[in-house]
Structure formats: structure tokens, C-alpha cells
Amino acid sequence: MRSVELAKLAAQAEAIRLKLQTRRQVMRAVFGAIAGLFGLAALVAAHVLMGGGIARSIGAVLASVVVLAFDVALAAVLAMLAMRNQPSQEEQEALTVRNRALDQAKEALALSVVLAPVARMVGRKYAFALTLGALATRFLSR
């Protein structure tokens, strides 16, 4: 029965991890899309700067350069946010819980596979004592 509970716990931890991983990937996509928009705005500003529409005064050209520099800087910051791919603390904890639960389920299953033939060999009379001894040894060794 413990193996089933551990498998359920592992499935729940995996579901949490996948949910958080999906949220992180969506945020990366959103930041990437915004960075793309600001990159496009920087290109538009560069075209306006190169065009003859601002040829009147130095002030207008400098203003366009400032806007261009701001757009490029903002696009760079958003692109760096989109490239950031570190799992959150909750995602790492869910992965740890899943791995521990799966390891414990494997141990419990392996123990039952090993003890079943031995219990058949020694008979029902000693099977309970043998199982209790194996479990005690397992838990005391931790």
C-alpha cells in the first residue's frame, strides 16, 4: 500500500513541477515577444532618424537618438529576462519530492519482491517475523 501512496505523491509532485515549468516557459515567451516589439520600435526609430523628417534641427535629432537608445536598452533588458531559464524554488522542491517518492516506491517494491519468495520458503509461520526484521533493518540503516 505504501508503494501506491508513494506513486501518488510522485505523480502529484510531477504535476506541480510541470505546472510551474509551463508557467516559467510562458513568461519567457511573453518577455521574448515584448522584447521583439521593442526591437521593432528601435528599428522604426532608426528609420525615422535616418529619414529626412528630422533634418531641421539638432535638438530633434538628439531627441530621436535618445528614444532609439532607450528602445534598444529596453529591448536588451527584456531579451535577457526572456533568456533566463532558471527553475523556481517551488519547481526544484517538487522535483526533489517526486524523486524521493519514486526512490522510496522502488525500494518498497524491491523489498516485497525479495521477501515474497523467502516468505514462501520459510512458511507463513516465520514470514511475519522475517518481514518485520527486514523492515527494522531497513529503517535503522537510514
C-alpha positions in Angstrom: 0.0 0.0 0.0 2.9 2.3 0.8 4.1 1.9 -2.8 0.8 3.2 -4.1 0.9 6.2 -1.8 4.4 7.0 -2.9 3.5 6.7 -6.5 0.6 9.1 -6.0 2.9 11.5 -4.2 5.4 11.3 -7.1 2.6 12.0 -9.6 1.4 15.0 -7.6 4.9 16.4 -7.3 5.4 15.9 -11.1 2.1 17.7 -11.8 3.2 20.6 -9.7 6.6 20.7 -11.4 5.1 20.6 -14.8 2.7 23.4 -14.0 5.4 25.6 -12.7 7.7 24.8 -15.6 4.9 25.7 -18.0 4.3 29.0 -16.2 8.0 29.8 -16.5 8.1 29.0 -20.2 5.0 31.1 -20.8 6.7 34.1 -19.0 9.8 33.6 -21.2 7.7 33.7 -24.3 5.9 36.8 -23.1 9.1 38.6 -22.4 10.5 37.5 -25.7 7.5 38.8 -27.6 7.7 42.2 -25.7 11.5 42.3 -26.5 10.7 41.7 -30.2 8.2 44.6 -30.1 10.7 47.0 -28.6 13.3 45.8 -31.1 10.8 46.6 -33.9 10.2 50.0 -32.2 14.0 50.5 -32.2 14.1 49.8 -35.9 11.3 52.2 -36.6 13.1 54.9 -34.6 16.3 54.2 -36.5 14.4 54.6 -39.8 12.9 57.9 -38.6 16.3 59.0 -37.5 17.8 58.2 -40.9 14.9 59.8 -42.7 14.9 63.4 -43.7 11.9 64.3 -41.5 14.1 65.4 -38.6 16.7 67.4 -40.6 15.5 70.7 -39.3 17.4 71.0 -36.0 20.0 69.3 -33.9 17.5 69.0 -31.0 15.1 66.8 -32.9 18.0 64.5 -34.0 19.3 64.2 -30.5 15.8 63.5 -29.2 15.4 60.7 -31.7 18.8 59.3 -30.7 17.7 59.3 -27.0 14.5 57.5 -28.0 16.4 55.0 -30.0 18.9 54.3 -27.2 16.0 53.8 -24.8 14.2 51.4 -27.1 17.4 49.4 -27.6 18.2 49.3 -23.9 14.7 48.2 -23.0 14.7 45.5 -25.7 18.0 44.2 -24.3 16.7 44.0 -20.8 13.5 42.2 -21.9 15.5 39.8 -24.1 17.7 39.0 -21.1 14.6 38.3 -19.0 13.3 36.0 -21.7 16.6 34.1 -21.9 16.6 33.5 -18.1 15.7 29.9 -17.7 16.2 29.0 -14.0 13.6 26.8 -12.4 11.9 28.4 -9.4 12.4 27.2 -5.8 9.0 25.5 -5.8 9.7 23.7 -9.1 13.0 22.4 -7.6 11.3 21.3 -4.4 8.5 19.5 -6.4 11.2 17.7 -8.4 13.0 16.6 -5.2 9.8 15.3 -3.7 9.0 13.4 -6.8 12.4 11.8 -7.0 12.4 10.8 -3.3 8.9 9.3 -3.6 9.9 7.3 -6.6 13.0 6.1 -5.0 11.1 5.0 -1.9 8.5 3.3 -4.0 11.2 1.4 -5.8 12.8 0.4 -2.5 9.4 -0.8 -1.1 8.7 -2.7 -4.3 12.1 -4.3 -4.4 11.8 -5.3 -0.8 8.4 -7.0 -1.4 9.8 -8.8 -4.5 12.7 -10.1 -2.4 10.7 -11.1 0.6 7.9 -12.9 -1.1 9.9 -16.0 -2.3 11.7 -16.1 1.0 8.5 -16.0 2.9 7.1 -18.8 0.8 10.2 -20.9 1.5 10.2 -20.4 5.3 6.4 -20.7 5.6 3.7 -18.4 6.9 4.8 -19.0 10.5 8.1 -17.1 10.1 7.1 -14.8 7.3 5.8 -12.1 9.6 9.0 -12.1 11.8 11.2 -12.1 8.7 9.3 -9.1 7.2 9.4 -7.3 10.5 13.2 -7.9 10.8 13.8 -6.7 7.2 11.8 -3.6 7.7 13.6 -2.8 11.0 17.0 -3.3 9.4 16.0 -1.0 6.5 14.7 1.8 8.8 17.6 1.5 11.2 20.2 1.8 8.5 19.0 5.3 7.5 
